[in-house]
Amino acid sequence: MKQDILLCGVGGQGILSMAYVIDSSAMEAGYFLKQPEVHGMSQRGGAVQAHVRVSDKPIASDLIPLGIADMILSLEPLESLRYLPYLSAAGGRLITDITPFINIPDYPDPSSVYGQLFQLPSVLLVNGSHLARKAGSPKAQNMVLLGASSALLPYPAPMLEKHLAVLFARKSERLVHINVNAFRAGRAVSGFQQILSQAGVPIGLIARLLPWLDFEPWPVSSAVSRAWVEFFKSPAACAATDALWAERKVLPLDEEAPRKLLGG
């Protein structure tokens, strides 16, 4: 087993906290691990990256070479594109929050950033900011994204949650509860993406839909899943999904939402 993950975002978004949970789980599982210092200008809100390398064999280098990363896990959409050359062309996955952190005067039009993300062969877009606020704190955005990546990690969810709880228990039990719920909501996003993908829904359409569904910290019910799979069988589904992305209105995740989105 070998897995290379590049964590990226902007200083202050919690890259180190994500790395701690992954690193601790890897060590408990008995894997070799290398994760160097976080690179970037974290105290100035600049770009930040961390390389996490896990293997069942000794690891020579602590930095991920270009074109090798199995996953890019990003807390900011432009930062996800910045590190795209690191992603493996053979099954590499990109998971990113959709919320731009605009702290530079020449930040590109976010619509152009999203346009590039929609074209990727394997991408998961997450409204981490919304789900973090729903869980109880906007700072839990990083745990939403970690949850969204958890199905791709070689550790059971309870193990990840255990180390997440250790991380926040030193602060308060309330923060443990908030961040566990944020993690579970992110995991629900990735689980629902898998259901739609297995039903043959194009990845670009899934990417436009998922950020605007109001996920809870538990898996989507089979009835709701079936309703959304049926939604994508409609000839009007593509236009309705594009309109939802343009409107950016979060929908309740129930059986009626797909029908209403189609104007029924």
N, C-alpha and C positions, 0 to 999 in steps of 0.2 A: 504494500500500500504506500502510495506517495500522493501528497496533496499540497499544492502551492496556492496560497491565497494572498492577494494584495488588497489590503484595507486602505481606503483613501477618503479624504474629506477636507474639511477646513478646521484649523486649530480651534479647540474648544468643543468640538462635536462628540468627543468620546471615543476616539480611535483606540486609545490604550485600554479602555474598559472592555471593548469588544475583543481585543487581543488577549486580555487576561482570561476571559471566559474560555476562549478557544484553546489557549495555551494550557490552562489548568486541566481541561478535559483531555487534551492530548497526553499530558503527563500521567493522568490517572489511568488512561487506557493503555499505557505502557509503550507509547511511541517515542521515537526520537523527535526532537523539536529544535528548531532554530528560529529566533525572532529577534532581530537586531534592534537597536535604538530606533524610535520613531523619527523619521526624517521630515524636516520642514520647519516653518516659523510659527509654531503653535501659539505663542504668546501674542502674535500680531495678526491673527486671523488668516494666516497664509495657508498655502497648500500643505497638507500633511499626508504622509504615507507610511505604512508599516508592512513589512514582508513577513508572512508566517509560513514556515516550511515544516511539514510533518511527514514522517516516513517510518516504516518498520525497519529501516536500515539506517546506518549512520549517514548524516548529511554533511557534505563537504563545504558548501558555500551558504552563507546566511542571506544572500540576495537572490531574488528570482530573476533569471535571465529573460530577455525579451522573447515573447512568443511561447512562454512555458506555463504561465499561470492557469490553473484550473478554474479559478474564480476571481473576479474583481468585485469586491463588496464596498460600495461607495455611498457616502452620506450626502453627496452633492452631485447633480447631474453633469455639470461641466467637468468636474474632477474625474468622473468615470470615463469621459472621453479622453482626458489628458493621458490616462494610463492604458488606454486601449491597446497600444502596441505590445503590452506585456501579455495579453490574453492569448491563450492557445487557440489556434484555428481548428484544432481537432477536439471539439466538444467543450471549449471554454465557456463559462457562464458569467454574464454580467448582471448584477443585482444592484439597483440604485434607487435612492430616494429621488422624487421628482421636484423637490423644493429647492429653487436656486438660492444660493447665498451670494448676493450681489454686493461685493465689497471692493470692486475695482471699476474704474470709469469706462473701460473698454469691454465690459462683460458682453458677450454676444447676445443677440435676441434669443431668449429662451426657446422660442418656437423652432429655431434652427437647430438648437441642441436636441430637442425632443425628436425632430425629424430624423436626425442621424441615429438616435437610439432606436426608433421604430424600424430601421432597416437592418438591425443586427439579427443574426440567425438564432440567437439564444439570449434573450433579455427578459428581466423581470423588473417592472417599474412599480414602486411602492410609494404610497402617500404616507410616509413615515411620520411626518410632522402632524398630520391629522390624527393618526392612530395613537401617537404618543400623547397628544393632548387629551384624547378620549380616555386613555389609560390613567391620566392624572398628572402628567408633567411633560412639557415639551422637550425636556432634557432626555426623555426616554426614547427619543428617535433612534438612537444607536441600537437599543435592544429590539426595537421593531425590525430593523434591518438584519440584526443577528438572527432573529426568529425566522425571517424570510429565507435565510441561507441555511437554516439548521437541517433541512431535509437532505442537503447535499454534503453535510459533514458526517464523518464516520463515527459519530458518538450519539447515543440515545438522548432524546430530548430531556429526560429527567436528570441526566448527568450535567448537561449544559445549564439547566435551571438550578441545580445544586450549587454550581460555582458562581452563577449569577447572584444567588441569594447570599453566598459568602461575601461577595464583593460589596453588596449594599447593606448587609446586616450591621456593619460597623457604623452606619449612619442612622438608620431607623428601620423598623419593621414595615412602616408605611411605604418607604422607598422600595423595599423588597417586593411588596405586593404590587406596586405600580409597575415596576420593571418586569416582573414575571408576567403580568397581564399584557404588557407591551410586546414581550417576546412571543407570547402565545398568539396574539393578534397577527404578528408578522408571519408566524408559522401557518396560520389559517390562510393567509394570502397565497403562500407558495403551494399549499395543498390544493386550493381552488384552481390555481393556474394549471396544476398537473391534471386535474379533472377535465378542464376545457381543452387542454392540449391533446389528451388521449382521445377526446371526442372529435378531433380533427379541426379545431378552430385555429386559424392562422395566428402565429405568435404576435404579429403586429396588431391585430384586433384585440387580442388579450391584453397587450400592453396599454392600449388606449382605454380599456374598460376598468381594469383592476384598481387603479388609483381612486376611482370615484364610487367604490362600493364600501359600505360602512361595516367593516369586518369586526367580529367579536373575538374574544380570546378563546375560541373553541372552533372546531372544524365546521365548515358549511354543511348544512343538512342535505340529505340525498334529494329531498323534494325541491329545495331551492336550486341545487345543482342541475337537476333535470330541467327546471324551468329556464335556466340560462343556456343550457345546451340547445333546447328547442328554440330559444331566441335567435341563436346564430344560424339556424336553418332557414330563417326568413330572408328573402331577397333584400329586405330593407335594413337588415342588421348592420351592415357596414356603414351606411349613411347615418343610422341612429347612433352608432358608437362614435363616429366622428363628431356628431353634434354634441354628444355628452362630453367629449374631450374639450370641445370649444367652450361649452357652457361652464364646465368645471364645478358641477353641482354634485355633492355626495348623495348617493341614493341608498335607501334602506336595503339591506340584503335579505329580501323576502321573495316570495313566489309572485307577487304582483308587480314588482319593479320592472321585469323584462317586458311584460305586456304594456305597461304604461309608457315605457321608453319607445315602444313601437307605435304609440298613439292609440292603443286599444282601450 
